[in-house]
Amino acid sequence: NLLNQNDLFMPPIEKIDNVKKMFPNTTMTMAHKRYATLEKRNYYGVPLHLFSAWLSPTPYNRKVFSEKENLVIYSPDKIQWVPNSSTLTKEGILANLKAKLPHYTFVEITNMKYDTYKDYASRAKFVITFGEGLDGYLIETIFSGGISFAVYNEIFFTEDFKNLPTLYSSFDEMNEKIADDIKHYDNPETFKEYQDKLDIIVNKLYSFNMLENNIKQYYLHNFDFK
């Protein structure tokens, strides 16, 4: 089985064809619903099945707005893909934010244990992910009661996330709007209203029961796309 964790980083089709020659029963499991499609099944030429990530609301310490701190956490990724031309850097975006939000603490999620990260996620009001967008930083912060910011990447995000105000069309737009957006959501009413909306979306896509069923169907050879 080939684990397609990120469709951007898959090897050339020629290498996959070589694997298929050696192992005629090769399958592929996908980490994101967005590219678990018939089109990708036909492209790779193997049975294809969605596993998704092991993400579920239950292991997280969910806190409401009044329990949160003026804390923004952010992913360790550097900006590696740009949907629209940009010369912005992650450091430039963060410098702009820190200047406009001096009462906030900013913490990069790096060089720490997972439990430490989960503690930060529960305490933080907001998270910024600079990577693929639909990743653990975004989802786990929502499960912890926070609000997530990212650039919308159509390779990973499903239609459920389209047009959300905290998912920007580019890093330029993020840099322009994110400080004002954080200020807008920095009160109990707007925070809860939007966080509830995010919560509904991620709970529809991720749960341990759903993952268990996906795995069961894989081993029964009930692939999403045979």
C-alpha contacts under 8 A as a table, 3 or more apart, distances in Angstrom:
res1	aa1	res2	aa2	distance
1	N	26	T	5.57
1	N	27	T	4.72
1	N	28	M	5.33
1	N	29	T	7.06
2	L	26	T	7.36
2	L	27	T	6.20
2	L	28	M	4.59
2	L	29	T	6.37
3	L	28	M	5.92
3	L	29	T	5.24
3	L	30	M	6.40
3	L	31	A	7.78
4	N	7	D	6.16
4	N	10	M	6.90
4	N	28	M	6.72
4	N	29	T	5.94
4	N	30	M	4.91
4	N	31	A	6.31
5	Q	30	M	6.10
5	Q	31	A	4.91
5	Q	32	H	7.41
6	N	9	F	5.64
6	N	10	M	6.86
6	N	31	A	7.13
6	N	32	H	7.84
7	D	10	M	5.43
7	D	35	Y	7.37
7	D	155	I	7.68
8	L	155	I	7.99
11	P	15	K	6.49
11	P	16	I	7.18
12	P	15	K	5.64
12	P	16	I	6.89
13	I	16	I	5.03
13	I	17	D	6.10
13	I	44	Y	6.92
14	E	17	D	5.00
14	E	18	N	6.34
15	K	18	N	5.06
15	K	19	V	6.50
16	I	19	V	5.10
16	I	20	K	6.32
16	I	44	Y	7.42
17	D	20	K	5.01
17	D	21	K	6.35
18	N	21	K	5.15
18	N	22	M	6.53
19	V	22	M	5.19
19	V	23	F	5.98
19	V	26	T	7.59
20	K	23	F	4.98
20	K	24	P	5.22
20	K	25	N	7.36
20	K	26	T	5.87
21	K	24	P	5.90
23	F	26	T	5.63
26	T	46	V	6.37
26	T	47	P	7.54
27	T	46	V	5.38
27	T	47	P	5.03
27	T	48	L	6.02
27	T	49	H	7.99
28	M	46	V	6.62
28	M	47	P	6.32
28	M	48	L	4.88
28	M	49	H	6.39
29	T	48	L	5.75
29	T	49	H	4.76
29	T	50	L	5.45
29	T	51	F	5.97
30	M	33	K	7.23
30	M	35	Y	7.31
30	M	36	A	5.95
30	M	48	L	7.38
30	M	49	H	6.15
30	M	50	L	4.75
30	M	51	F	5.85
30	M	52	S	6.56
31	A	50	L	6.37
31	A	51	F	5.82
31	A	52	S	4.27
31	A	53	A	6.00
32	H	35	Y	6.12
32	H	36	A	6.62
32	H	50	L	7.08
32	H	51	F	7.96
32	H	52	S	5.66
32	H	53	A	7.86
32	H	156	F	6.25
33	K	36	A	5.03
33	K	37	T	7.85
33	K	50	L	6.52
33	K	52	S	7.09
33	K	156	F	7.62
33	K	158	T	7.06
34	R	37	T	7.35
34	R	154	E	7.90
34	R	155	I	6.52
34	R	156	F	5.44
34	R	157	F	6.12
34	R	158	T	5.27
35	Y	40	K	6.71
35	Y	155	I	6.90
35	Y	156	F	7.13
36	A	40	K	6.75
36	A	41	R	7.77
36	A	48	L	7.14
36	A	49	H	6.75
36	A	50	L	5.96
37	T	40	K	5.32
37	T	41	R	6.34
37	T	225	F	7.50
38	L	41	R	4.89
38	L	42	N	6.16
38	L	225	F	6.30
39	E	42	N	5.27
39	E	43	Y	6.21
40	K	43	Y	4.86
40	K	44	Y	6.06
41	R	44	Y	5.45
41	R	45	G	5.68
41	R	46	V	6.08
41	R	47	P	6.41
41	R	48	L	5.70
41	R	225	F	6.56
41	R	226	K	7.98
42	N	45	G	5.00
42	N	46	V	7.45
46	V	226	K	7.51
47	P	223	F	6.61
47	P	224	D	7.91
47	P	225	F	5.72
47	P	226	K	4.47
48	L	223	F	6.21
48	L	224	D	6.19
48	L	225	F	5.17
48	L	226	K	6.44
49	H	218	Y	6.90
49	H	223	F	5.16
49	H	224	D	4.88
49	H	225	F	6.40
50	L	214	N	6.77
50	L	224	D	6.91
51	F	211	L	6.33
51	F	214	N	5.60
51	F	215	I	6.44
52	S	206	Y	7.65
52	S	211	L	6.67
53	A	206	Y	7.58
53	A	211	L	7.45
54	W	206	Y	7.79
54	W	207	S	7.54
54	W	208	F	6.50
54	W	211	L	6.67
55	L	136	G	7.87
55	L	139	I	7.91
55	L	140	E	7.49
55	L	206	Y	5.84
55	L	207	S	6.03
55	L	208	F	6.60
56	S	59	P	6.93
56	S	143	F	7.66
56	S	203	N	7.64
56	S	206	Y	5.82
56	S	207	S	4.30
56	S	208	F	5.36
57	P	60	Y	6.10
57	P	140	E	7.98
57	P	143	F	5.24
57	P	144	S	7.78
57	P	203	N	7.45
57	P	207	S	6.98
60	Y	118	K	7.00
60	Y	122	S	7.37
60	Y	140	E	7.61
60	Y	143	F	6.51
60	Y	144	S	5.63
61	N	118	K	7.67
61	N	119	D	7.51
61	N	122	S	5.64
61	N	144	S	5.73
62	R	122	S	5.84
62	R	143	F	6.60
62	R	144	S	4.06
62	R	145	G	5.14
63	K	67	E	5.79
63	K	68	K	6.54
63	K	122	S	6.03
63	K	123	R	7.16
63	K	144	S	6.26
63	K	145	G	5.39
63	K	146	G	7.97
64	V	67	E	5.48
64	V	68	K	6.51
64	V	145	G	6.03
64	V	192	K	7.98
65	F	68	K	5.16
65	F	125	K	7.23
65	F	145	G	7.80
65	F	187	N	7.80
65	F	188	P	5.92
65	F	191	F	7.16
65	F	192	K	7.30
66	S	188	P	7.33
67	E	123	R	7.34
68	K	71	L	7.87
68	K	122	S	7.48
68	K	123	R	4.95
68	K	124	A	5.90
68	K	125	K	5.79
69	E	123	R	5.63
69	E	124	A	5.74
69	E	125	K	6.41
70	N	103	H	7.07
70	N	104	Y	4.94
70	N	105	T	6.33
70	N	124	A	6.80
70	N	125	K	6.53
71	L	104	Y	5.54
71	L	105	T	4.83
71	L	106	F	5.98
71	L	107	V	7.60
71	L	123	R	7.13
71	L	124	A	4.67
71	L	125	K	5.94
71	L	126	F	6.83
72	V	104	Y	6.94
72	V	105	T	6.17
72	V	106	F	4.86
72	V	107	V	6.43
72	V	124	A	5.68
72	V	125	K	6.39
72	V	126	F	4.94
72	V	127	V	5.47
72	V	128	I	7.48
73	I	106	F	5.69
73	I	107	V	4.77
73	I	108	E	5.72
73	I	109	I	6.70
73	I	120	Y	7.34
73	I	121	A	7.32
73	I	124	A	6.59
73	I	126	F	6.55
73	I	127	V	4.79
73	I	128	I	6.48
74	Y	106	F	7.54
74	Y	107	V	6.38
74	Y	108	E	4.97
74	Y	109	I	6.07
74	Y	127	V	5.37
74	Y	128	I	4.61
74	Y	129	T	5.63
74	Y	130	F	7.55
74	Y	137	Y	7.70
75	S	108	E	5.94
75	S	109	I	5.50
75	S	110	T	7.67
75	S	127	V	7.97
75	S	128	I	6.52
75	S	129	T	4.95
75	S	130	F	6.08
75	S	131	G	7.30
75	S	137	Y	6.68
76	P	108	E	6.11
76	P	109	I	6.00
76	P	110	T	6.08
76	P	130	F	7.52
77	D	129	T	7.52
77	D	130	F	5.46
77	D	131	G	5.30
78	K	89	T	7.75
78	K	90	K	6.24
78	K	130	F	6.26
78	K	131	G	6.89
79	I	82	V	7.41
79	I	89	T	6.60
79	I	90	K	6.24
79	I	130	F	5.87
79	I	131	G	6.58
80	Q	131	G	7.31
82	V	85	S	6.27
82	V	86	S	6.78
82	V	170	S	6.91
82	V	171	F	7.38
83	P	153	N	7.59
83	P	169	S	7.53
83	P	170	S	6.19
84	N	169	S	7.88
84	N	170	S	5.93
86	S	171	F	7.23
86	S	172	D	6.56
88	L	92	G	6.39
88	L	93	I	7.20
88	L	171	F	7.02
88	L	172	D	6.87
89	T	92	G	5.12
89	T	93	I	6.48
90	K	93	I	5.24
90	K	94	L	6.26
90	K	130	F	7.32
91	E	94	L	5.14
91	E	95	A	6.05
92	G	95	A	5.12
92	G	96	N	6.23
93	I	96	N	5.21
93	I	97	L	6.30
93	I	175	N	5.48
94	L	97	L	5.00
94	L	98	K	6.06
95	A	98	K	5.21
95	A	99	A	6.23
96	N	99	A	5.33
96	N	100	K	6.44
96	N	175	N	7.43
97	L	100	K	5.18
97	L	101	L	5.87
97	L	178	I	7.72
97	L	179	A	5.86
98	K	101	L	5.09
98	K	102	P	5.60
98	K	104	Y	7.44
98	K	106	F	7.82
99	A	102	P	5.88
100	K	179	A	6.57
101	L	104	Y	5.67
101	L	179	A	7.12
102	P	105	T	7.84
109	I	112	M	7.09
109	I	117	Y	6.54
112	M	116	T	6.25
112	M	117	Y	6.66
113	K	116	T	5.20
113	K	117	Y	6.41
114	Y	117	Y	5.01
114	Y	118	K	6.20
115	D	118	K	5.01
115	D	119	D	6.25
116	T	119	D	5.09
116	T	120	Y	6.42
117	Y	120	Y	5.09
117	Y	121	A	6.18
118	K	121	A	4.91
118	K	122	S	6.22
119	D	122	S	5.20
119	D	123	R	6.38
120	Y	123	R	5.16
120	Y	124	A	5.93
121	A	124	A	5.29
121	A	127	V	7.91
121	A	140	E	7.24
121	A	141	T	5.28
121	A	144	S	6.19
121	A	146	G	7.55
122	S	141	T	7.01
122	S	144	S	4.92
122	S	145	G	6.86
122	S	146	G	7.42
124	A	127	V	7.20
124	A	141	T	7.92
124	A	146	G	6.54
125	K	145	G	7.74
125	K	146	G	4.92
125	K	147	I	6.29
126	F	141	T	7.58
126	F	146	G	5.54
126	F	147	I	4.86
126	F	148	S	5.69
126	F	149	F	7.48
126	F	182	I	7.85
127	V	137	Y	7.09
127	V	138	L	6.78
127	V	141	T	6.73
127	V	146	G	7.46
127	V	147	I	6.47
127	V	148	S	4.87
127	V	149	F	6.06
128	I	137	Y	7.75
128	I	138	L	7.38
128	I	148	S	6.03
128	I	149	F	4.74
128	I	150	A	5.90
129	T	132	E	7.77
129	T	133	G	6.03
129	T	135	D	7.89
129	T	137	Y	6.29
129	T	138	L	6.47
129	T	148	S	7.71
129	T	149	F	6.46
129	T	150	A	5.36
130	F	133	G	6.79
130	F	150	A	6.53
130	F	151	V	7.62
131	G	135	D	7.77
132	E	135	D	6.61
132	E	153	N	6.78
132	E	156	F	7.13
133	G	138	L	7.02
133	G	150	A	5.42
133	G	151	V	6.15
133	G	152	Y	6.52
133	G	153	N	6.48
133	G	156	F	7.35
133	G	157	F	7.55
134	L	138	L	6.30
134	L	139	I	7.19
134	L	156	F	6.06
134	L	157	F	5.95
135	D	138	L	5.56
135	D	139	I	6.29
136	G	139	I	5.07
136	G	140	E	5.41
136	G	141	T	7.90
137	Y	140	E	5.57
137	Y	141	T	6.05
138	L	141	T	5.61
138	L	142	I	6.55
138	L	148	S	5.31
138	L	149	F	7.26
138	L	150	A	7.77
139	I	142	I	5.20
139	I	143	F	6.31
139	I	148	S	7.80
139	I	202	V	6.75
140	E	143	F	4.92
140	E	144	S	6.12
141	T	144	S	4.87
141	T	145	G	6.42
141	T	146	G	5.19
141	T	147	I	6.74
141	T	148	S	6.77
142	I	145	G	5.11
142	I	146	G	4.83
142	I	147	I	5.79
142	I	148	S	6.72
142	I	195	Q	7.15
142	I	198	L	6.79
142	I	199	D	6.15
142	I	202	V	7.76
143	F	146	G	7.31
143	F	199	D	6.83
143	F	202	V	7.99
145	G	195	Q	6.90
146	G	195	Q	6.57
147	I	191	F	7.79
147	I	194	Y	7.81
147	I	195	Q	5.88
147	I	198	L	7.64
148	S	166	T	6.82
149	F	166	T	4.97
149	F	167	L	5.78
149	F	168	Y	7.94
149	F	178	I	8.00
150	A	166	T	6.68
150	A	167	L	5.00
150	A	168	Y	6.39
150	A	174	M	7.75
151	V	167	L	5.11
151	V	168	Y	4.57
151	V	169	S	5.84
151	V	170	S	5.71
151	V	171	F	6.41
151	V	174	M	7.23
152	Y	157	F	6.84
152	Y	162	K	7.52
152	Y	167	L	5.24
152	Y	168	Y	5.64
152	Y	169	S	5.78
152	Y	170	S	7.48
153	N	156	F	5.83
153	N	157	F	6.00
154	E	157	F	5.33
154	E	158	T	7.22
157	F	160	D	7.75
157	F	161	F	6.32
157	F	162	K	7.65
158	T	161	F	5.98
158	T	162	K	7.23
159	E	162	K	5.13
160	D	201	I	6.63
161	F	164	L	5.88
161	F	167	L	7.83
161	F	201	I	7.59
162	K	167	L	7.80
163	N	167	L	7.09
164	L	167	L	5.51
165	P	168	Y	7.00
166	T	178	I	7.69
166	T	181	D	7.55
168	Y	171	F	7.11
168	Y	173	E	6.07
168	Y	174	M	5.71
169	S	173	E	6.47
169	S	174	M	7.81
170	S	173	E	5.26
170	S	174	M	6.38
171	F	174	M	4.78
171	F	175	N	6.05
172	D	175	N	5.15
172	D	176	E	6.24
173	E	176	E	5.03
173	E	177	K	6.07
174	M	177	K	5.38
174	M	178	I	5.33
175	N	178	I	5.98
175	N	179	A	7.81
176	E	179	A	7.66
177	K	180	D	5.64
177	K	181	D	6.14
178	I	181	D	4.90
178	I	182	I	6.06
179	A	182	I	5.22
179	A	183	K	6.37
180	D	183	K	5.04
180	D	184	H	6.13
181	D	184	H	4.90
181	D	185	Y	6.31
182	I	185	Y	5.27
182	I	186	D	5.97
183	K	186	D	5.04
184	H	187	N	7.32
184	H	190	T	7.29
185	Y	188	P	7.85
185	Y	190	T	5.27
185	Y	191	F	4.77
185	Y	194	Y	8.00
186	D	190	T	7.44
186	D	191	F	6.30
187	N	190	T	6.00
187	N	191	F	5.81
188	P	191	F	5.26
188	P	192	K	5.99
189	E	192	K	5.43
189	E	193	E	6.20
190	T	193	E	5.18
190	T	194	Y	6.18
191	F	194	Y	5.53
191	F	195	Q	5.89
192	K	195	Q	5.03
192	K	196	D	5.91
193	E	196	D	5.43
193	E	197	K	6.61
194	Y	197	K	5.05
194	Y	198	L	6.41
195	Q	198	L	5.10
195	Q	199	D	6.03
196	D	199	D	4.93
196	D	200	I	6.30
197	K	200	I	5.37
197	K	201	I	6.67
198	L	201	I	5.26
198	L	202	V	6.42
199	D	202	V	5.43
199	D	203	N	6.00
200	I	203	N	5.31
200	I	204	K	6.25
201	I	204	K	5.32
201	I	205	L	6.67
202	V	205	L	5.12
202	V	206	Y	5.87
203	N	206	Y	5.32
203	N	207	S	6.54
204	K	207	S	7.76
206	Y	210	M	6.82
206	Y	211	L	7.58
207	S	210	M	5.22
207	S	211	L	6.36
208	F	211	L	5.02
208	F	212	E	6.12
209	N	212	E	5.06
209	N	213	N	6.22
210	M	213	N	5.16
210	M	214	N	6.17
211	L	214	N	5.01
211	L	215	I	6.26
212	E	215	I	5.22
212	E	216	K	6.17
213	N	216	K	4.96
213	N	217	Q	6.08
214	N	217	Q	5.27
214	N	218	Y	6.26
215	I	218	Y	5.06
215	I	219	Y	6.44
216	K	219	Y	5.34
216	K	220	L	6.29
217	Q	220	L	4.99
217	Q	221	H	6.17
217	Q	222	N	4.98
217	Q	223	F	6.60
218	Y	221	H	4.98
218	Y	222	N	5.70
218	Y	223	F	5.66
219	Y	222	N	7.48
222	N	226	K	7.78
223	F	226	K	5.53
